[in-house]
Amino acid sequence: MIRSRASIRFLVIGAAAVFGGLIAAAHIAASQEALRTTPAAPSSSVTQATMRGIFTALTTSYKYSLDMNYFQDRHNRDTVLASLEALVANTGALEDHGGGLDPSFDYLRRFLAGDAEEALKRYRERQYLGSQFMLNKLMENCATCHSRLPSDQAFGTGAEFLDDARVEALAPVDRVNIEIAARQFDRALSTYEEIFTLPNMTAQGLQLIGAFEGYLKIALGVRNDTARPARALENFLKRGDVPAALREDVRAWITDLSSLDLGKATASPLETARGLIGGAEVVKKPASSRPELVRMVTANALLHRYLQTLSTYDEEASEAYYLLAVTESRVSRSYWIAETDFLLEKAVRSAPRSEFARKAFDVLLTRSAGGAPVGAYEDMESPKVDIEELRRLVEG
């Protein structure tokens, strides 16, 4: 397994999405009002301009942080501070204007402004490694959101960012996350395919960094492409170090890809996702053997698309959020961001007296049975679920 600084950073921050250039923000301690409201209106031109401002400020700050000698040199302090202050200003502005996507994205939106403020705070306190770390987290937020919805639009600013020599010098396992954040999806797919062939990245290492989940999310969820990942996985099986269990899983993925009709699936996303998931349940952590990975990634993508179409909450919305929680618990590839409990709470609040609200509440109740607040299992920074409030909603 690669042990360079770049790859270690990748392992820490994960690989991973706000789509169409939407980088959302709301402070980590913000209220959970978004859980109780209807989907937001489409984003305004002001919001779009703010998104671009966030991307410019983030990529500028991030590039500075790649050269730690430059980042901590007192002669460059005013320049770096200006970029971090611009990042904080833009994330705050986006929080004021709203995001324009369905509330399944709100969990991710909570992190960006808070992390931007923390990056600035640590830099002011001369905690340079801590500031760099927060910028890595911000980049992961972008990558996680950008992996969710289809995109066939070019994003020139992202391409220019990736052409910077400091970014190009990153190891592939680190660079791929940046490419997703910059919405350069074809480049990201090519980088993943390069990672699959790296002699010093074992098959076990690929599983550890979530390479298969990340690759399939882009190929299926963003690019609507089943042929390319099937070819890439066939090539992966030519490696001599693939364990028997993983080899069996990969063959199952290839079979599923060959039978998947994304055009037909998109025409009835909720119904198709329901069938792909079958009777699967929410799991605390993905199992080591996952023959269902392609089905779960596809269902996850379809459910995000379906939720974009809703204007009100109802029993079908509750079902969609519950099923999304099932898929998220199995395909999440982020070290920091664990949305399962948030999505289960959304299922309850969407239609509290529905069948799926009850199922979601039962899962939350089980996950909190050990005495720790729900949300603390995977992400200690998460706003915690109020079990008693949800119980009152479900029981009426």
NUTI-932405 format. One record per residue (C-alpha): residue number from 1; residue in one letter; chain; x, y, z. Coordinates in steps of 0.001 Angstrom, whole numbers, plus 524288, in hexadecimal, padded with zeros to 5 digits. Example, Ala and Ser with C-alpha at 12.3 -4.5 7.8 and 13.67 -1.06 7.14 Angstrom:
2
<1 'a' 'A' <8300C 7EE6C 81E78>>
<2 's' 'A' <83566 7FBDC 81BE4>>
***
This chain:
396
<1 'm' 'A' <80000 80000 80000>>
<2 'i' 'A' <804AF 80DC5 7FCF4>>
<3 'r' 'A' <80A2C 814E8 808BF>>
<4 's' 'A' <80D1C 8223E 802D6>>
<5 'r' 'A' <80810 82E71 80989>>
<6 'a' 'A' <7FE47 8302F 7FE8E>>
<7 's' 'A' <7F8AA 8228B 7FFFB>>
<8 'i' 'A' <7F823 82378 80EBB>>
<9 'r' 'A' <7F039 82FEB 80D36>>
<10 'f' 'A' <7E744 8289D 803D7>>
<11 'l' 'A' <7E534 81DC1 80DB2>>
<12 'v' 'A' <7E210 827A6 8183D>>
<13 'i' 'A' <7D8A4 83007 810CC>>
<14 'g' 'A' <7D305 824F9 8088B>>
<15 'a' 'A' <7CFB5 82562 7FA64>>
<16 'a' 'A' <7C3C9 82AC4 7F68A>>
<17 'a' 'A' <7B06D 83B22 7F38F>>
<18 'v' 'A' <7A619 84D92 7F05F>>
<19 'f' 'A' <7A306 84924 7E231>>
<20 'g' 'A' <7A38E 85242 7D661>>
<21 'g' 'A' <7ADCB 85A71 7DD31>>
<22 'l' 'A' <7A59E 85BD4 7E987>>
<23 'i' 'A' <7AE9A 85C2C 7F530>>
<24 'a' 'A' <7A52A 85DDE 80075>>
<25 'a' 'A' <7A775 86394 80DCF>>
<26 'a' 'A' <7A165 864B5 81B0B>>
<27 'h' 'A' <7A858 864CF 82801>>
<28 'i' 'A' <7A977 857CC 82F11>>
<29 'a' 'A' <7A1F3 85D4F 83A7C>>
<30 'a' 'A' <796F7 862C9 8321B>>
<31 's' 'A' <78925 85F08 83579>>
<32 'q' 'A' <782B8 85318 82F86>>
<33 'e' 'A' <777D3 85B51 829AE>>
<34 'a' 'A' <77AD9 855A3 81C3B>>
<35 'l' 'A' <775F5 848A5 8213D>>
<36 'r' 'A' <76896 84E94 8235F>>
<37 't' 'A' <7669B 85694 81712>>
<38 't' 'A' <7630B 8541A 80903>>
<39 'p' 'A' <76D7F 8537E 7FE6F>>
<40 'a' 'A' <77429 86040 7FB26>>
<41 'a' 'A' <77121 86825 7EF16>>
<42 'p' 'A' <77ABE 8677A 7E3C7>>
<43 's' 'A' <78755 86ECF 7E665>>
<44 's' 'A' <787F5 87CE0 7E1DE>>
<45 's' 'A' <79246 88378 7D9A8>>
<46 'v' 'A' <79769 8892F 7E659>>
<47 't' 'A' <79915 87B75 7EBB2>>
<48 'q' 'A' <79FD9 876F8 7DF48>>
<49 'a' 'A' <7A963 88247 7E02E>>
<50 't' 'A' <7ABE4 87EF2 7EE61>>
<51 'm' 'A' <7AEBF 870CC 7EACE>>
<52 'r' 'A' <7B8EC 87520 7E115>>
<53 'g' 'A' <7BEB1 87E1B 7EB42>>
<54 'i' 'A' <7BFB5 872D4 7F4C6>>
<55 'f' 'A' <7C670 86A43 7EACA>>
<56 't' 'A' <7D034 874D9 7E732>>
<57 'a' 'A' <7D358 877EF 7F560>>
<58 'l' 'A' <7D450 8699F 7F932>>
<59 't' 'A' <7DD25 865A8 7EDFB>>
<60 't' 'A' <7E5D9 87186 7F027>>
<61 's' 'A' <7E75D 86E7C 7FE9C>>
<62 'y' 'A' <7E913 86013 7FBE3>>
<63 'k' 'A' <7F40D 86256 7F223>>
<64 'y' 'A' <7FB0F 86AD7 7FC0A>>
<65 's' 'A' <7F9F9 85FF3 80624>>
<66 'l' 'A' <80060 85610 7FD0B>>
<67 'd' 'A' <80D4A 85D33 7FF08>>
<68 'm' 'A' <80EB9 85DC7 80DC2>>
<69 'n' 'A' <81ADC 8664B 80CD5>>
<70 'y' 'A' <812DB 87065 80578>>
<71 'f' 'A' <806D6 86E62 80E16>>
<72 'q' 'A' <80DD0 8717D 81ACD>>
<73 'd' 'A' <8176D 87BAF 815E4>>
<74 'r' 'A' <81472 8888C 81CC7>>
<75 'h' 'A' <816EB 88FFF 81035>>
<76 'n' 'A' <80B42 88927 809F3>>
<77 'r' 'A' <80257 88A44 815A9>>
<78 'd' 'A' <7F9F7 89575 810A0>>
<79 't' 'A' <7F7F4 88E83 80393>>
<80 'v' 'A' <7F3BA 881C2 809E6>>
<81 'l' 'A' <7EB20 888B5 813C8>>
<82 'a' 'A' <7E43E 8900E 808D3>>
<83 's' 'A' <7E0DE 88354 801E6>>
<84 'l' 'A' <7DBE6 87CFC 80E72>>
<85 'e' 'A' <7D3E6 88902 811F3>>
<86 'a' 'A' <7CDE9 888C2 80453>>
<87 'l' 'A' <7CA70 87A7D 8066C>>
<88 'v' 'A' <7C3AC 87D88 81348>>
<89 'a' 'A' <7BC6C 8890E 80D44>>
<90 'n' 'A' <7B76A 88115 801D1>>
<91 't' 'A' <7B329 87560 809F3>>
<92 'g' 'A' <7ABEA 87EBE 812ED>>
<93 'a' 'A' <7A54B 8850D 80745>>
<94 'l' 'A' <7A0F6 877D7 8020C>>
<95 'e' 'A' <79B44 8749E 80F50>>
<96 'd' 'A' <79337 8811B 80E6C>>
<97 'h' 'A' <78E5C 87E92 80088>>
<98 'g' 'A' <78B7D 87018 801A7>>
<99 'g' 'A' <78F8E 864B1 7F974>>
<100 'g' 'A' <784E1 86197 7EFB2>>
<101 'l' 'A' <785BD 852D6 7F13B>>
<102 'd' 'A' <77D1D 84977 7F89A>>
<103 'p' 'A' <77F99 84833 80734>>
<104 's' 'A' <786E8 83B65 805AE>>
<105 'f' 'A' <7926A 8447E 80319>>
<106 'd' 'A' <7906C 84C7F 80F6E>>
<107 'y' 'A' <798D0 843B9 817D1>>
<108 'l' 'A' <7A493 846A1 80F54>>
<109 'r' 'A' <7A137 85507 80EDB>>
<110 'r' 'A' <7A2D7 855CD 81D88>>
<111 'f' 'A' <7B154 85352 81CE7>>
<112 'l' 'A' <7B6EE 85CA2 812EE>>
<113 'a' 'A' <7B569 869C8 819C1>>
<114 'g' 'A' <7B9B3 8644D 826D6>>
<115 'd' 'A' <7C593 85DBD 820FB>>
<116 'a' 'A' <7C931 86A24 81992>>
<117 'e' 'A' <7C898 871FF 82625>>
<118 'e' 'A' <7D0C9 867C3 82D0E>>
<119 'a' 'A' <7DB04 867E6 8222F>>
<120 'l' 'A' <7DC1D 876AA 8238E>>
<121 'k' 'A' <7DC82 87609 83264>>
<122 'r' 'A' <7E762 86BF8 8328C>>
<123 'y' 'A' <7EF49 8738D 828A9>>
<124 'r' 'A' <7EE1B 87FF9 830A6>>
<125 'e' 'A' <7F2D6 87841 83C6D>>
<126 'r' 'A' <7FE4B 87341 83442>>
<127 'q' 'A' <7F952 86557 834D0>>
<128 'y' 'A' <7FD24 86348 826A7>>
<129 'l' 'A' <7FB88 85492 825E6>>
<130 'g' 'A' <7EE40 855CF 82C63>>
<131 's' 'A' <7EA18 8600C 8227A>>
<132 'q' 'A' <7EEC6 85768 81757>>
<133 'f' 'A' <7E717 84C19 81D1F>>
<134 'm' 'A' <7DA89 85419 81D42>>
<135 'l' 'A' <7DCA5 857CB 80EFE>>
<136 'n' 'A' <7DDAC 8494E 80BDF>>
<137 'k' 'A' <7D0A6 8471F 812AA>>
<138 'l' 'A' <7CA90 8520E 80AC2>>
<139 'm' 'A' <7CF6A 84BCE 7FE3B>>
<140 'e' 'A' <7C94B 83EF8 8024E>>
<141 'n' 'A' <7BC2F 845A1 8046E>>
<142 'c' 'A' <7BCA7 84A57 7F667>>
<143 'a' 'A' <7C07D 83D19 7F11C>>
<144 't' 'A' <7B5DA 83627 7F8C9>>
<145 'c' 'A' <7AB3D 83F14 7F3A1>>
<146 'h' 'A' <7B013 83F08 7E5AF>>
<147 's' 'A' <7AEF2 83039 7E535>>
<148 'r' 'A' <7A02E 8305B 7E66F>>
<149 'l' 'A' <7994B 8351A 7DA4F>>
<150 'p' 'A' <79B81 83416 7CB91>>
<151 's' 'A' <7A461 83DED 7C4EF>>
<152 'd' 'A' <7A891 83FA9 7B6E5>>
<153 'q' 'A' <7AC9E 84DE5 7B7FA>>
<154 'a' 'A' <7BA9C 85277 7B6EC>>
<155 'f' 'A' <7BFF9 85AA2 7C216>>
<156 'g' 'A' <7CB85 86241 7BCF7>>
<157 't' 'A' <7CF81 8681A 7C9F5>>
<158 'g' 'A' <7D101 85A75 7CF8F>>
<159 'a' 'A' <7D9A8 85643 7C440>>
<160 'e' 'A' <7E267 86222 7C621>>
<161 'f' 'A' <7E3D3 85ED4 7D486>>
<162 'l' 'A' <7E80C 850F0 7D182>>
<163 'd' 'A' <7F22E 855A9 7C7C7>>
<164 'd' 'A' <7F9AF 85C54 7D2AB>>
<165 'a' 'A' <806DC 855A5 7D479>>
<166 'r' 'A' <804AC 853EA 7E30A>>
<167 'v' 'A' <7F829 84C5E 7E096>>
<168 'e' 'A' <7FDCE 8447E 7D55B>>
<169 'a' 'A' <808E0 8401E 7DE4C>>
<170 'l' 'A' <7FF7C 83967 7E7B4>>
<171 'a' 'A' <7FEFB 82A9F 7E81A>>
<172 'p' 'A' <7F358 824DA 7E0A0>>
<173 'v' 'A' <7EC9F 8203F 7ED1A>>
<174 'd' 'A' <7ECA1 82E34 7F1F9>>
<175 'r' 'A' <7EA35 83515 7E511>>
<176 'v' 'A' <7DDD0 82D94 7E1A4>>
<177 'n' 'A' <7D659 833B6 7ECD8>>
<178 'i' 'A' <7DA7D 8412E 7E82C>>
<179 'e' 'A' <7D625 83E06 7DA4B>>
<180 'i' 'A' <7C89C 83A7A 7DF29>>
<181 'a' 'A' <7C7E0 846E7 7E739>>
<182 'a' 'A' <7CB96 84E8C 7DAF2>>
<183 'r' 'A' <7C0FB 8474F 7D342>>
<184 'q' 'A' <7CAC6 841B2 7C9A1>>
<185 'f' 'A' <7C40C 83498 7C99D>>
<186 'd' 'A' <7CA6B 82E49 7BDC5>>
<187 'r' 'A' <7D7B2 83166 7C365>>
<188 'a' 'A' <7D364 82B84 7D04A>>
<189 'l' 'A' <7CF05 81EFC 7C998>>
<190 's' 'A' <7DC0C 81DF9 7C2A1>>
<191 't' 'A' <7E343 82034 7CF5C>>
<192 'y' 'A' <7DB6C 815A6 7D633>>
<193 'e' 'A' <7DEBB 80C5B 7CB14>>
<194 'e' 'A' <7ED0A 80FDE 7CCFC>>
<195 'i' 'A' <7EBC0 80D49 7DB8F>>
<196 'f' 'A' <7E627 7FFC9 7D8B4>>
<197 't' 'A' <7F30A 7FC51 7D209>>
<198 'l' 'A' <7FCBA 8022F 7DBBB>>
<199 'p' 'A' <8067B 7F78A 7DF94>>
<200 'n' 'A' <80821 7FD02 7ED52>>
<201 'm' 'A' <7F975 7FE00 7EFCA>>
<202 't' 'A' <7F490 7F09F 7F3B8>>
<203 'a' 'A' <7E6C2 7EBED 7F148>>
<204 'q' 'A' <7E479 7ED13 7FFE4>>
<205 'g' 'A' <7E989 7FAFD 7FF76>>
<206 'l' 'A' <7DFCB 7FE4A 7F4B9>>
<207 'q' 'A' <7D4D1 7F99D 7FD69>>
<208 'l' 'A' <7DA15 8015D 808DD>>
<209 'i' 'A' <7D9BB 80E51 8019A>>
<210 'g' 'A' <7CC49 80BBF 7FBBE>>
<211 'a' 'A' <7D172 80BAC 7EDDA>>
<212 'f' 'A' <7C6E5 802B4 7E86D>>
<213 'e' 'A' <7BBBD 80A71 7EE87>>
<214 'g' 'A' <7C19E 8174A 7EA11>>
<215 'y' 'A' <7C3CA 812A0 7DC35>>
<216 'l' 'A' <7B637 80CDB 7DAC3>>
<217 'k' 'A' <7AFB4 818FD 7E051>>
<218 'i' 'A' <7B5E2 82142 7D5B6>>
<219 'a' 'A' <7B402 8177E 7CAAA>>
<220 'l' 'A' <7A5DC 8143D 7CDE3>>
<221 'g' 'A' <7A09B 81FCB 7D590>>
<222 'v' 'A' <7A737 82ADF 7CE4A>>
<223 'r' 'A' <7AA73 82587 7C0DB>>
<224 'n' 'A' <79F69 81B8E 7BEFF>>
<225 'd' 'A' <7A97D 8122F 7B972>>
<226 't' 'A' <7A926 8037A 7BBA0>>
<227 'a' 'A' <7B25C 7FF24 7B0BF>>
<228 'r' 'A' <7BE79 80647 7B57D>>
<229 'p' 'A' <7BE46 80106 7C371>>
<230 'a' 'A' <7BBA3 7F347 7BE66>>
<231 'r' 'A' <7C7F3 7F40E 7B60B>>
<232 'a' 'A' <7CFE0 7F9C4 7C120>>
<233 'l' 'A' <7CBB5 7EF23 7CA87>>
<234 'e' 'A' <7CEC4 7E499 7C077>>
<235 'n' 'A' <7DC75 7EA44 7BF76>>
<236 'f' 'A' <7DD91 7EABB 7CE3E>>
<237 'l' 'A' <7DAFE 7DC23 7CEF8>>
<238 'k' 'A' <7E767 7D9FC 7C702>>
<239 'r' 'A' <7EF4D 7DDC3 7D2F3>>
<240 'g' 'A' <7F580 7D22C 7D9A3>>
<241 'd' 'A' <7F349 7D6DD 7E78A>>
<242 'v' 'A' <7E462 7D7B0 7E7CF>>
<243 'p' 'A' <7DF54 7CF87 7F348>>
<244 'a' 'A' <7D53E 7C529 7F02B>>
<245 'a' 'A' <7CA42 7CBF8 7F790>>
<246 'l' 'A' <7CC99 7D8F2 7F0C0>>
<247 'r' 'A' <7CDD3 7D21E 7E39C>>
<248 'e' 'A' <7C068 7CC2E 7E5BE>>
<249 'd' 'A' <7BAB4 7D96C 7E94C>>
<250 'v' 'A' <7C0A1 7DFF8 7DD56>>
<251 'r' 'A' <7BAE3 7D596 7D478>>
<252 'a' 'A' <7AD8D 7D845 7DA85>>
<253 'w' 'A' <7AF72 7E6DD 7D7F2>>
<254 'i' 'A' <7B2CD 7E455 7C9B9>>
<255 't' 'A' <7A6AF 7DBD0 7C836>>
<256 'd' 'A' <79E1B 7E662 7CE13>>
<257 'l' 'A' <7A429 7F0C5 7C562>>
<258 's' 'A' <7A160 7E8A4 7B944>>
<259 's' 'A' <79306 7E77E 7BCBD>>
<260 'l' 'A' <790F8 7F577 7C159>>
<261 'd' 'A' <788B9 7FE77 7B8E4>>
<262 'l' 'A' <78ACA 80BFD 7BEAD>>
<263 'g' 'A' <7818F 81278 7B514>>
<264 'k' 'A' <7765C 809D4 7B931>>
<265 'a' 'A' <77A2D 80AE8 7C776>>
<266 't' 'A' <779F5 819AF 7C70A>>
<267 'a' 'A' <76C19 819A9 7C1BE>>
<268 's' 'A' <7670B 813B4 7CE7F>>
<269 'p' 'A' <771B6 8167A 7D876>>
<270 'l' 'A' <76AAB 8134F 7E526>>
<271 'e' 'A' <764D7 806AB 7E018>>
<272 't' 'A' <771D2 8025E 7DA54>>
<273 'a' 'A' <77965 805DD 7E6A2>>
<274 'r' 'A' <76F97 7FE3B 7EEB2>>
<275 'g' 'A' <77208 7F238 7E664>>
<276 'l' 'A' <780D8 7F3C1 7E668>>
<277 'i' 'A' <7814A 7F4C9 7F52D>>
<278 'g' 'A' <777CD 7E9AA 7F77C>>
<279 'g' 'A' <776CD 7E692 805E3>>
<280 'a' 'A' <783F7 7EC45 80994>>
<281 'e' 'A' <784D3 7F2FD 816B8>>
<282 'v' 'A' <78CD7 7FE1B 81C2A>>
<283 'v' 'A' <79A25 7F95E 820A4>>
<284 'k' 'A' <7A374 7FFEF 82A03>>
<285 'k' 'A' <7AF2C 7FDB4 82139>>
<286 'p' 'A' <7AFF9 7F7BC 8138C>>
<287 'a' 'A' <7B2F8 7E949 8138F>>
<288 's' 'A' <7C025 7E4DD 80E5D>>
<289 's' 'A' <7B939 7DCE4 803ED>>
<290 'r' 'A' <7AFEE 7E51D 7FBCE>>
<291 'p' 'A' <7AAFA 7DE55 7EF9E>>
<292 'e' 'A' <79FB3 7E821 7EF84>>
<293 'l' 'A' <7A86A 7F437 7EE1E>>
<294 'v' 'A' <7A457 7F7CB 7E030>>
<295 'r' 'A' <79600 7F672 7E3C2>>
<296 'm' 'A' <797C5 7FEE9 7EFE1>>
<297 'v' 'A' <79F6F 8097C 7E8CA>>
<298 't' 'A' <7952D 809D1 7DE0E>>
<299 'a' 'A' <789FA 80A86 7E7C3>>
<300 'n' 'A' <79100 81556 7EF21>>
<301 'a' 'A' <79249 81D59 7E2A6>>
<302 'l' 'A' <7842B 81B0D 7DEA5>>
<303 'l' 'A' <77F08 81F17 7EBFA>>
<304 'h' 'A' <786A6 82BD0 7EBB0>>
<305 'r' 'A' <780DF 82E96 7DE40>>
<306 'y' 'A' <7733E 82B43 7E310>>
<307 'l' 'A' <77431 8343D 7EEDB>>
<308 'q' 'A' <777B8 83F7E 7E5CF>>
<309 't' 'A' <76A42 83E69 7DFAD>>
<310 'l' 'A' <7625F 83FC7 7EC35>>
<311 's' 'A' <75B49 84C2B 7EFEA>>
<312 't' 'A' <754B4 84707 7FC40>>
<313 'y' 'A' <75718 83C72 80642>>
<314 'd' 'A' <74E87 8305A 8067E>>
<315 'e' 'A' <74F3E 821C0 808D2>>
<316 'e' 'A' <75731 81F89 7FC76>>
<317 'a' 'A' <76104 829B5 800F7>>
<318 's' 'A' <761F2 8228F 80DF0>>
<319 'e' 'A' <76495 815D9 806BE>>
<320 'a' 'A' <76EBF 81C5E 7FE05>>
<321 'y' 'A' <7762D 821D3 8099C>>
<322 'y' 'A' <775BF 814C0 81092>>
<323 'l' 'A' <77AC3 80D82 80497>>
<324 'l' 'A' <7852F 817DC 802B5>>
<325 'a' 'A' <789A0 81547 810B1>>
<326 'v' 'A' <78A9F 806CF 80D6D>>
<327 't' 'A' <79349 8098E 801A8>>
<328 'e' 'A' <79B58 813ED 8088B>>
<329 's' 'A' <79E91 80A8E 81388>>
<330 'r' 'A' <7A440 80159 8094F>>
<331 'v' 'A' <7AB01 80A27 7FF78>>
<332 's' 'A' <7AFD4 815D5 80750>>
<333 'r' 'A' <7BE55 817D7 80518>>
<334 's' 'A' <7C0B5 823BC 80D8A>>
<335 'y' 'A' <7C860 82302 81A2D>>
<336 'w' 'A' <7C223 82F5F 81F8C>>
<337 'i' 'A' <7B48D 82FC1 819F4>>
<338 'a' 'A' <7AAB4 8257F 81E52>>
<339 'e' 'A' <79CE5 828F7 81A51>>
<340 't' 'A' <79550 81CB2 81DA8>>
<341 'd' 'A' <78F07 821C1 82A1D>>
<342 'f' 'A' <78BD9 82ED8 823DA>>
<343 'l' 'A' <784BA 827F4 818C2>>
<344 'l' 'A' <77D5F 81F3E 82238>>
<345 'e' 'A' <778F3 82B5B 8297C>>
<346 'k' 'A' <77493 83144 81C99>>
<347 'a' 'A' <76C7E 82503 81A1A>>
<348 'v' 'A' <7658D 826EF 8271C>>
<349 'r' 'A' <76305 83567 8255D>>
<350 's' 'A' <75E46 83418 8174C>>
<351 'a' 'A' <75228 82C34 81B20>>
<352 'p' 'A' <752B0 828DD 829B0>>
<353 'r' 'A' <74747 81F51 8299E>>
<354 's' 'A' <74BB5 817A5 81DB0>>
<355 'e' 'A' <75125 809DD 81D0F>>
<356 'f' 'A' <75ECB 80E6E 81991>>
<357 'a' 'A' <75EDC 818BF 82439>>
<358 'r' 'A' <75C8B 80DDE 82E05>>
<359 'k' 'A' <76730 8057C 827E5>>
<360 'a' 'A' <770AA 810CF 82810>>
<361 'f' 'A' <76D7D 813EA 83628>>
<362 'd' 'A' <76F6F 805BD 83A27>>
<363 'v' 'A' <77CE8 805CF 833D6>>
<364 'l' 'A' <7808D 8127B 83AA7>>
<365 'l' 'A' <77BBD 80CE8 84779>>
<366 't' 'A' <78415 800C4 845B2>>
<367 'r' 'A' <78FFC 808C8 841F9>>
<368 's' 'A' <78E79 810E9 84E53>>
<369 'a' 'A' <78C3B 80533 85744>>
<370 'g' 'A' <79A2D 80571 85C30>>
<371 'g' 'A' <797BE 81279 862D4>>
<372 'a' 'A' <79FAD 81B11 859A8>>
<373 'p' 'A' <79847 825AB 85238>>
<374 'v' 'A' <794A2 8216B 84490>>
<375 'g' 'A' <79E6C 82715 83AFF>>
<376 'a' 'A' <7A9D8 824F8 8442C>>
<377 'y' 'A' <7ACF6 81784 83ED0>>
<378 'e' 'A' <7B329 81C4E 83235>>
<379 'd' 'A' <7B4A1 82AFD 83332>>
<380 'm' 'A' <7B669 8317F 8405E>>
<381 'e' 'A' <7B451 83EF2 83A3F>>
<382 's' 'A' <7A6B3 83BB5 83555>>
<383 'p' 'A' <79AC1 84232 83B15>>
<384 'k' 'A' <794A4 8379A 84363>>
<385 'v' 'A' <78706 83249 8410C>>
<386 'd' 'A' <77CAD 83557 84B4B>>
<387 'i' 'A' <776FB 827C0 84D35>>
<388 'e' 'A' <76C43 82C12 8566C>>
<389 'e' 'A' <76772 83699 84D34>>
<390 'l' 'A' <766ED 82CB8 84219>>
<391 'r' 'A' <75FC4 8231D 84AD0>>
<392 'r' 'A' <7552B 82D46 84D49>>
<393 'l' 'A' <753E2 82F9D 83EA7>>
<394 'v' 'A' <752B6 82131 83B60>>
<395 'e' 'A' <7495B 81E0A 8465D>>
<396 'g' 'A' <7412E 82A1A 8441C>>
***
